[in-house]
Amino acid sequence: MSTFTPDRARSPEPSTASVETSSVETAGRFTYAGWEELPVGSPDGAPRLARALVTNTFTGGVEASGTSCAYTIAYTGESVGSYTGMELLSGSVDGRRGSFVLEESGTFDAGGTTCRFAVVPGSGTGDLTGLSGSGGFTHRHGEASVAYAFSYRLG
């Protein structure tokens, strides 16, 4: 049985731009430190469902270690499918400290994965209260880390 793991990609350079009310672009990399996947229902054939608990570490514009992430995965074929999930990040965005939640969705195949994410409205705390934004990543299986881009506002 093949399992989906968002394992690695190239990284653009992070931004250190200041935030007012306009949108700010930032970027960096993340790696996953833990991946625990369990079948939901029958683990054989396709389509099939699974859930995964994941721990990531972000560097660059977003700095967060030991995130908490939960995915629901729909396999539509061998190493092919889509997923949705929520990820709690505690750390900083371009130096502003706090926590927030990302809602994530994407697709994957034997070559890699593409994901889009958005900040869950009202989830920002501390210096990140009022945070909104979205971003994403694309990677190829086997690369050492995943590059992400994130456009956000505070206000």
Summary of the structure (lengths in Angstrom):
residues: 155
radius of gyration: 15.6
end to end distance: 45.8
largest distance: 50.9
contacts: 499
relative contact order: 0.25
helix: 2%
strand: 62%
